[in-house]
Amino acid sequence: MMLVQGVWHALRVVSAAMFWLMTIGLVWAGLAMMGSDSHWGWADLAVATGIFAARGLISPRFVPVGASYVIGFAAQLIFLMIAALLTGYTVS
């Protein structure tokens, strides 16, 4: 049981740091893309704002703070995967 608690704690810590880095990154990318590809810029800003607000609203009521960071970071990763599929991005 201690192993599971340790893994969950590590996941919460890493997700909290990555949530804030990804939020800053999405806002930065959204503002940077306003000049060239504005619909993806607005999508980045909307996702960053929406997930930030949703995490603040669900955190105290439904899930603990650590779990909200894990859920928020997972939502950001899902958005990035969907955006990569829609734009045809390939890793070479």
NORDA-V664975 format. One record per residue. N is the residue number from 0. RES is the residue in three letters. PSI is psi as a letter, one per 40 degrees, with the letter a starting at -180 (* if undefined). NEAR is the number of other C-alpha atoms within 8 Angstrom. Layout:
# NORDA-V664975
n->N res->RES psi->PSI near->NEAR
n->N res->RES psi->PSI near->NEAR
This chain:
# NORDA-V664975
n->0 res->MET psi->d near->4
n->1 res->MET psi->d near->5
n->2 res->LEU psi->d near->6
n->3 res->VAL psi->d near->7
n->4 res->GLN psi->d near->8
n->5 res->GLY psi->d near->8
n->6 res->VAL psi->d near->8
n->7 res->TRP psi->d near->8
n->8 res->HIS psi->d near->8
n->9 res->ALA psi->d near->8
n->10 res->LEU psi->d near->9
n->11 res->ARG psi->d near->12
n->12 res->VAL psi->d near->9
n->13 res->VAL psi->d near->8
n->14 res->SER psi->d near->11
n->15 res->ALA psi->d near->12
n->16 res->ALA psi->d near->8
n->17 res->MET psi->d near->9
n->18 res->PHE psi->d near->13
n->19 res->TRP psi->d near->8
n->20 res->LEU psi->d near->8
n->21 res->MET psi->d near->10
n->22 res->THR psi->d near->10
n->23 res->ILE psi->d near->8
n->24 res->GLY psi->d near->8
n->25 res->LEU psi->d near->12
n->26 res->VAL psi->d near->11
n->27 res->TRP psi->d near->8
n->28 res->ALA psi->d near->10
n->29 res->GLY psi->d near->14
n->30 res->LEU psi->d near->9
n->31 res->ALA psi->d near->8
n->32 res->MET psi->e near->11
n->33 res->MET psi->d near->12
n->34 res->GLY psi->d near->6
n->35 res->SER psi->d near->5
n->36 res->ASP psi->g near->8
n->37 res->SER psi->d near->9
n->38 res->HIS psi->d near->7
n->39 res->TRP psi->d near->10
n->40 res->GLY psi->d near->14
n->41 res->TRP psi->d near->10
n->42 res->ALA psi->d near->9
n->43 res->ASP psi->d near->12
n->44 res->LEU psi->d near->12
n->45 res->ALA psi->d near->8
n->46 res->VAL psi->d near->11
n->47 res->ALA psi->d near->12
n->48 res->THR psi->d near->8
n->49 res->GLY psi->d near->8
n->50 res->ILE psi->d near->11
n->51 res->PHE psi->d near->10
n->52 res->ALA psi->d near->8
n->53 res->ALA psi->d near->8
n->54 res->ARG psi->d near->11
n->55 res->GLY psi->d near->8
n->56 res->LEU psi->d near->8
n->57 res->ILE psi->d near->10
n->58 res->SER psi->d near->12
n->59 res->PRO psi->d near->9
n->60 res->ARG psi->d near->6
n->61 res->PHE psi->d near->6
n->62 res->VAL psi->i near->9
n->63 res->PRO psi->i near->8
n->64 res->VAL psi->d near->8
n->65 res->GLY psi->d near->9
n->66 res->ALA psi->d near->10
n->67 res->SER psi->d near->12
n->68 res->TYR psi->d near->13
n->69 res->VAL psi->d near->13
n->70 res->ILE psi->d near->8
n->71 res->GLY psi->d near->12
n->72 res->PHE psi->d near->13
n->73 res->ALA psi->d near->8
n->74 res->ALA psi->d near->9
n->75 res->GLN psi->d near->13
n->76 res->LEU psi->d near->8
n->77 res->ILE psi->d near->8
n->78 res->PHE psi->d near->9
n->79 res->LEU psi->d near->8
n->80 res->MET psi->d near->8
n->81 res->ILE psi->d near->8
n->82 res->ALA psi->d near->8
n->83 res->ALA psi->d near->10
n->84 res->LEU psi->d near->8
n->85 res->LEU psi->d near->7
n->86 res->THR psi->e near->6
n->87 res->GLY psi->f near->6
n->88 res->TYR psi->h near->7
n->89 res->THR psi->i near->5
n->90 res->VAL psi->h near->3
n->91 res->SER psi->* near->2
